[in-house]
């Protein structure tokens, strides 16, 4: 690497957290440069023509409830830099056999009405948290600490610490409500009987009611492009095509922030770290992986349930019991026969994604880390179960297993897309008790391997940069 200039801070990685960290520093008047190993920015927020010309696919992330909910993103002028959020009519649909579907509507009253006998329970549990959301943002979008609103935080914590199975047991009676909770909880990439999966389900449900589950017009790349444009306006720099392998390769800087995986941090700075800290990092559980498919389609997905045709996100996996078995199998290292499939159908609501009359599909299932089994047939069989004729509208597909995902983005170790396992311990201490800080003076971790974890929200980068600013001397 050519060592150039002097900077207050260097950021390694141009994912949303790396860009958020750089923006936070630049807004405080600090000189900052971002180094990106790939030839394009974005990390998990990239889009490309993966199948056929004119079909714009999201390479990794697709739907962004936490982006809409991010306190950091909300204060940035991203609209002025080209980011336009689209809100599908429904946040989520969860099909069940017999042409039925559970829904998460941004309107809580419509959700409660659709849940029938469980509507009142949903209003009491999720609705009360939605009303208190402004008092809960600090505990759901930042590091664990003394909450600003302890009573609201305690009321949330009583439910959040539970497993998704416990949240439903004795509380929800209908198959629809139980399946809806299961699908939301499965975003954790953890068994549904694991402590803390209740928090994931509740946060995604509440955020849906408060902010929605939007998609970016033109693809997820627009998020990265907007952040990069604003950073450059602030005077920051971005250098692409440079893979940093050692701190010694960097230009002169007072602070370094790594938007990398934990193994990536150790590769770059491990020789500078005390043995005790390296040992703690080596205990960090990276979690299960995913197998991903993008489809070019000749027509919309022919869902049996009409509700699914109005949703930006569709959770495909059947009942709570079916999803629980699947996620438990993956956790035990087994390849699921009937996987839980998380789907997005952005072209239904964004005409820029495909040629006129054509559509795109995006989906992935969970697999053991590093799994080399081609899951395409199993994924498509699950979709066909709830959308008969799905295979007939497929024009082309692009598949990526864990190895391909990691090769394209070194942060996705073993195909994991959440920065590490969402066990209760790693929700609280991520990746160690130091969180963003390290024992190396001026070195910080700002990736999804820090609180609040995975998702496109920039909060990991913001909080890490806030700590760096205290070190640098700034607001």
N, C-alpha and C positions, 0 to 999 in steps of 0.2 A: 504494500500500500504506500502511496505517496503521502508523506506527512506534510500537511499544509496548514499554515496559520496557527493561531492560538484562539481557544474558545473557553467561555465559562463552562460549557457543558457539551458533551458528546452523547448522542443517543444511538444505540445499536439496534436497528430493526425499525421498519416503517409500518408496522401493523397499527391498528387504531390506538393502542396504548402507547406505542412509541411516539406517534404523532401527537397524541394528547400531552405526553410529557414534554415534548419539544415546544408545543404551543404554550403550555403553562410557564415554562422558563422564558420564552421569548416575550410573553406578555408582561413579565416582570423586568424586562429590559436586559435580559442576559443574552449573550451571543451563543448560538447553538447550531450544531450541524447534526444531521441524521445520516447514518451510513446504512444502506440496504444492500444485502447480498444479491438479491434478484435484480433483474433488469427492469422491474416495474414495482411501484409501491403498493402497499395495501395489506400484505400478509393474508389474513383470513377474510379480507374484504376486497376481493378481486372478481372481475367478470371477464368472460372470454367466449369466443365462438368455439365451443368444444365439440360440436357435432356437425352441423351443416352451416353454410354461409347464411347470415342474417338471423341466426338463432343466438341470442345473448344469454349465456348461462352464468350463474353465480358459482364460482370455483369452490368456495367453502361456505361462508354464511350467506343466508338469503333473507330471513325475516328478522326484524329487529325490535322486539318489545323493549329490551333494555336500552337500546339506543334512544328510543323516544322517552324513556324514563330517566335517562342520565342527567343529573343536575349539571354536569359539566357541559355536555353537548347542548343543553337547552340555553346556556348563556353565550354560546358562540354564534357568530353571524353566518352559519353554514348555508342558509338559504341564499344569501348574497353570493356564495361561492358555488352554487349549482346543485345543492342538495334539496330535493323535493320529495317529501314523504307522501306515500299513497296509502290510504286506509281502506282495505277491503271491507265489504259489508259485515262479514263475520271475522273475528280474530282466529278462532279455531273451530273446526268440526271434527268429531270423532265418530266415524261410522261403526255401526254394529250390524250383526246379521239381521236379515228381514227388512232391509231398506230403512232402518232407523239410524238416527245420529244424535249424539249429544253436541251441544254448542256452547262456545264462550262468545257472547256478544259484548261489545263495549258497553251497551246499555244493560246494567245489572238487572233491571226489571224484566227485560226480554229473556235474559239467561234464566232467571228464576222461574218465569212462566214455562219455559221449555223443559225445565227439570221437574215440573209437576210436583209430586209429593215431597221432593227434596228441595223445592224452591225456597221455602221458609228457612230451612237449615243453611242453605247457601247464603241467603241474605244475612243471617245472624253471624255466620263465620266470616265469609269473604267480604260481605258488605260492610261490616264493622271495621275491618282492617282497611278497606278502601277509603272510608271516611277519615281514618287516622293516618293515611299514607304520608302526608307532609311531616308528621311526627316520627315516621319510621324510616325516612330516607337515609338518615345518617347511619342507621344500623344495618341497612340492607345494601347500601352502595359504598361502604367504606370499611375500614379496619375495625376489629372488635375493640371497644373502649367504653368509657363512661358515656352512656347515651344522653342526648340533650333532653329527651322526654322519657324518663325512666319508667313511668307507669304504662305508657303506651308500648314501650319496648318490652316490658315484662309481659303484657297481655299478648303480644305477638310471639314472644319467646316460648310461652307455654305450649303453643301449637307448633311452632317452627321446629322445636327440638324433636318432635315426634317423627315417626316414620310415616310414609304415605299410607301404608296399610292401617296404622293406628288412627290416622286422620279419618279414614272411611269407616272403620269398624265401629258399630254401634251408633254411627251418626248419620250415614247415608244409606238409604234402603234400595234406591233404584239402580239398575244396571247402568243407566246413562250417567248419573252423577259419579258413581264409583269409577267408571271407565274414564270420565273426564279428568278426575283427580290423578288417576294412574298415568295417563298420557302426559299430563303436565309434569308430574314427578319424574317421569322417565328421562326428561331433559338433563337430569343430574348425572346420567350414566352410572347409576348405582342401583343395587337391588332395592326393591320398593319397601322391604322391611328394614332398611338401614336408617338409623337415627339421622335426622336432618333432611331427609327427602321430603318431609312435610313442608319444610321451609321453601324448597324449590317450587313445589306445587302451588303453595299459597302466594308466593311472590309473583309467579307468572300469571295466576288468576287475577290478582289484585291489579297488577300493572295493565292487564288487558282492559279492565274496567276504567282505570284512571287515564291511561295514555293510549291504549290500543296496541295492536301488533302490526306496525306498518312495514312497507317495503319501500326501498328507494327507487324512484323513477329512473330507468336506465340501467339498473343493476347495482349490486353492493359496491362496485368500484367507485361509484359516485360519492360514497362516504369518504373513502380515502382521498379521492381527488379534491373534495371540498376542504378537508382538513389540511392537506398539503398546500392548497392554494392560499388558505388563510395564514399558514405558517410562513410561507414565502412573503406574503404581504407584511408580516411582522418583522421581516428581516432574517428569518431562519434559512438555513441551507439544507438541501437534500442531495446526497451523492449515492447513485445507484451502481450496482454491479461490483460492490466491494464487500467481500466476506471478511469480517474481523475475526481473527483466531487468537489474538493475544492483546492485552492492554498495551504492550510495548509497540504495537502497530499504529496506535492512535496518535493524532496530533496533540500538541500540548493542551491540556484541559484541566480544570479544577474538579469537575464532577463527570462521572460516566454513568449512564442509565441504560440498562440492558433489557430490551423487549425481546427476551429469549426464553427458551425452556430452562429448567433447572440444570439439566446436563449441558446446555449451551452456555450458561453462566459459568459452570465449572471448567468448560473447555477454555473459555476466554480468560478467566481470572483464578482458576483453581490453584495455580502455583503461588499466588499471593495470599491465599487464605490459610488460617490456622487449621490444623488437622481436625480439631473438634467441630468446626463449622462445616468442613467438607463431609465429615461423618454424618452430621445432621442432615445435610442436603441429600446424601446418598440414601437416606431412609424415606425420602419423599416418594409417595406412591403416585406413579404416573397415570394409572387408571386404564380402563378399557378403550378400545379403538372403534373406528367406524368403517363401514364400506359404503361408498357413495356412488350414485348413478344420476346422470343428467340425461334427459330425453328430449329429442325433437319430436313433436307430435303433429299429426295432420288435423287434429280436432281436439276440443277440450276433453279431459278425462271423463268418461261416462259413468260418474258415480250413481249408484242406485238411490242414495239418499239425496234429495234436492238440496239440503243444507250444505252439503260438501261442495256444491258448485258455487257457493257464495263465500267460501272461506279462503283466506290467503294461505293458511296452514291447515293441514289435515293429518291427524294422528291415526295411523293405521296399525291396528294390533288386536282389535277385539276387546274382550272384557278385561277388567282389572286382574282377574285370576290368570288369564292368558299372558298378559304383559308381565306380571310378577314372575311367572315361570320362565319366560324368555330372559328377563334381566338377571335373574338368579343363575340361569345356565351360563350366561356370558361371564358373569362374575367368577364362576367356577372353572372357566376355561373351555366351556362347551360351545360349539357353534349351533345357534338356534335353528330349528327346522321352520318355525313360523315366527320370523323376527318382528319386532316392533319397528315400524317404518315411519320416520318423521318426514313429511312431504310439504313442498311448497309449489304453488301453481301461479306464479307471479304474472304470467302473460295474460291471465284472465282479466287483470286490472291495470296492466301496463302494456300498451300496444307497441312500445319500443322494443320489446323482448323477442319478437318473432315476426316473420313476414305476414302480410294480411291473410287472415283465415287460419293461420297456423299457431301452434302454442309450444310452450316449454314445460317440462316437469323437472323437479329437483327432489331428491330423496336420499336418505341414508338409513342404515340400520346399525345396531351395535354388535360388535364382535370382540373376541378376546384380542388383547394388544398384539400386534404383529401378525394376526391371522392371515393366512394366504389362500383361504377358501373363496372362490368366486360366488358371491351371494346374489348375483343378478336374478337367476331363476326364482330363488326363494322370495326375493323382494317383489318381483313382478307377480308372483302367484298370490301374495298377500293383497296387493292392489287389485288384482283381477277378482279376488273374492268379494270385494266391496264395490268394484267398478267393472262389471262384466263387459268384455269387449275392449278392455284397456290395451291388450297386446295388438289389437287390430289397428290402433291409431299411432303406433310407434313407427316413426320414420328412421330414426337413428338413435344411438345411445353412446354415452361416454362413461366408462366405469373407472373407479379408483379405489383400490384397497389400501390398507394401512401403509404398505411399503411405498406405493406411489404417492400417497398423501405426504408422507414424511420426506420423500425425495424432493417434492415440489416446495415444501415448507418445512424446514428443519425443526420448527417449533412443535410440529404435530408428531411427537415421539410415539411410535407404535400405532399411529392413527388416532391418537387422542386429540380431541378438539377443544377441551376445556382447560388446558394448562395443568392438568393433574387431577387425580381422583377427588371427588367431592365427598369424602368421608367427613364425619362430624369433626374429627380432629383437624383435618386439613381445611375445613371451612373456618375454623377458629384460629389455627396457627398455620399460615400459608406463606412460604414453604416451611418457615421455622418461627420461633417466637419473635425474631427480629423483623419479620414481615418484609418490608421493602429495603431495609438497611442491611448492610453486611459489615463484617469486621474490618474490611478494607476501607481505608479513609477515602471518602468521596465516591464510593461505588454503590450503586443501587440496582435493585431488580424492579422492573416496572411492567412485567408481563402478566398474563392471566394466571400465572403461578403465584400471584399475590392477591390480597383481598380487593374487590369482592369476587374474584375468580373469572370464569369464562363468560363470554358474551361480548358483543360490540357495544361498549359504553364509554370507554376511555377512562374510567374511574381509577383503574390500577395505575395508569400513567400519570393521572392528575395527582393522586396521593403520593406516589413516589417522588414526583417533581416538587411537591410541596415540602417534603422532607429535605430534598436537595437544596431548595431555596433557603431553608434555615441554615444549612451548612455554608452556602455561598454568601448569605447575607442579602436578604430580599424578602418582599412580602409573600 
